[in-house]
Amino acid sequence: MNRLLVRDEQRVRLCDGVVLPADGLNVRTGPGTGYAKVGVLAKGSKVRTDWDSIQRRDGYLWVRLNSTQWIADYMLGADDGAIRGKWYVNYSNC
């Protein structure tokens, strides 16, 4: 049992979700709009993201799909709270 607990603490936090935007979601080589776009995930595509990789850049929260691909799963709102953020992925287990 102890072995399982130790392994669980070291495991990345993987979250399953579905892409929401009607025009899809860009896939990039890194966490930011300055990284190259390498594809687009269609609306309804299933994704598994690593929430331990979350980075805040360029007005978005970026998460890693795998070792070379990132998506923006959330658009941040205004700092004064007037505008709410927007989710681009509907997560089912996080």
N, C-alpha and C positions, 0 to 999 in steps of 0.2 A: 504494500500500500504506500509506503514512504516513497518508493521509486516513482510511482504515478504522481504523487504530489509534487515532487521535485521537477519532474518532466513538465507538468502543467504550468508551473511558474516560469519555465524557460520558453514555453510555447508562445508564438506570436498570437495576437488576438485577431483571428480571422472572422470577418463579418460577411454574410451573404446578403445580396440585394438585387434589385432590378432597376435598370436605367429608366428614368422618367421623362426627360425632354423629348418632345415630338420630333425634333431634328437631330436627335442622337447626342452623344457625349464624346468629345475629343479625347483621344489617348495620346499622351506625350512621353518623351524620353526622360523627363524629370519633373519635379514638383514646381511648376511655374509656367506662365504664358510665354516666357522666353525660350523654352525648350521646344524642340522640333515636334510637330504633330505627325504621328506615325499611323494614325487610323481613327476610325469613328465607331463607337458602339451604338447600334440601332436601339431605338426605344423598345423596351421589353427584354433587352439582353440581360442575362444573368451574370453577375459579377461576384467575385470574392476578393475583398480588400483586406489589407493589413493595417488595422487601426493603430498599431504601435508605431506606424510610420508617418502619422499625420503631421503635416507641415502647413503653416499659415503663410501664404504668399500671394501677392497680386490680387487681394480681395477674395480669395478662395481658401478653402481647406482642401489640401491635396492628400491623396492616399495612394499607396503603391498597390498595383495589381500583381506584379511579379518583379523580378530583379531589374527589369529594364523599362517597365511601363507604369505610368501614373495617370490618374484622373482627378479632376476637381469634383468632389462629391457634394460640396456645399458652397454657396455664394454667401459671403458674410454681409450682414446688414450694416447700416450706418452706425458709427460709434455713439451717436446721441440716442440711439434706440428708436428713431422715427421710422426707419425702414427695417422690416424683419428680413432675416436671411431666407435663403431658398435652397431646399434639398434637390439634388440631381439624381440621387439614388435612394430608393425606398428599401431600407434594411429590415430584415425579418428576424435577426437574431442578435442585435446589438442595442 
